[in-house]
């Protein structure tokens, strides 16, 4: 790896990998299991604020929103 801005290097790597990511990501391929896991982790009787940092596809934030939570997703990679 050449020297450079770490954020640029990471973003460039994820931009390159993004087109194929949805087909292999566990939170997409096993969405039901992730939904069960997040529901158990939140153990919420009421909506919570959820932040998914490095969200990628946004799948985890979307699952949290589907569970009734207020989700935000942030990623440094455009793709």
C-alpha positions as CSV (number, residue, x, y, z in Angstrom):
1,X,0.0,0.0,0.0
2,X,1.3,3.4,-0.9
3,X,1.4,6.3,1.6
4,X,-1.6,8.6,1.3
5,X,-4.6,10.0,3.2
6,X,-6.0,7.0,5.2
7,X,-9.6,8.1,4.6
8,X,-9.1,8.3,0.9
9,X,-7.4,4.9,0.8
10,X,-10.3,3.3,2.8
11,X,-13.0,5.1,0.7
12,X,-11.3,4.1,-2.5
13,X,-11.1,0.5,-1.4
14,X,-14.8,0.4,-0.5
15,X,-15.8,2.2,-3.6
16,X,-14.0,-0.5,-5.6
17,X,-15.7,-3.3,-3.6
18,X,-19.2,-1.9,-3.3
19,X,-20.7,-3.2,-6.5
20,X,-20.3,-6.9,-5.4
21,X,-20.8,-6.3,-1.7
22,X,-24.6,-6.8,-1.4
23,X,-24.4,-10.3,-2.8
24,X,-22.1,-11.5,0.0
25,X,-22.7,-9.3,3.0
26,X,-24.0,-11.3,5.9
27,X,-26.5,-8.6,6.9
28,X,-28.0,-8.9,3.5
29,X,-27.8,-12.6,2.9
30,X,-29.0,-13.4,6.4
31,X,-31.3,-10.4,7.0
32,X,-33.7,-12.4,9.2
33,X,-30.9,-13.4,11.6
34,X,-29.7,-9.8,11.7
35,X,-33.2,-8.6,12.5
36,X,-33.5,-11.1,15.4
37,X,-30.1,-10.1,16.7
38,X,-30.7,-6.4,16.6
39,X,-34.2,-6.8,18.1
40,X,-32.6,-8.7,21.0
41,X,-29.7,-6.3,21.4
42,X,-32.0,-3.2,21.6
43,X,-34.5,-4.9,23.9
44,X,-36.6,-1.8,23.5
45,X,-40.1,-1.2,24.6
46,X,-40.0,2.1,22.9
47,X,-38.2,3.5,19.8
48,X,-34.5,4.3,20.2
49,X,-32.0,6.5,18.3
50,X,-29.7,4.2,16.3
51,X,-26.6,5.2,14.4
52,X,-25.0,2.8,11.9
53,X,-21.5,4.1,11.3
54,X,-19.7,2.7,8.3
55,X,-23.1,1.5,7.1
56,X,-22.2,0.4,3.6
57,X,-25.4,-0.8,2.1
58,X,-27.5,0.7,5.0
59,X,-29.0,-2.7,5.7
60,X,-28.5,-2.6,9.4
61,X,-30.0,0.9,9.7
62,X,-32.9,-0.2,7.6
63,X,-33.5,-3.2,9.8
64,X,-33.4,-0.9,12.9
65,X,-35.9,1.4,11.3
66,X,-38.1,-1.6,10.4
67,X,-38.1,-2.5,14.1
68,X,-39.5,1.0,14.8
69,X,-36.3,2.8,15.8
70,X,-35.0,6.1,14.5
71,X,-32.1,5.2,12.4
72,X,-29.2,7.2,10.9
73,X,-26.6,5.8,8.6
74,X,-23.3,7.3,7.7
75,X,-20.6,6.0,5.4
76,X,-17.4,7.5,4.0
77,X,-17.7,5.6,0.7
78,X,-19.9,7.0,-2.0
79,X,-20.6,3.7,-3.7
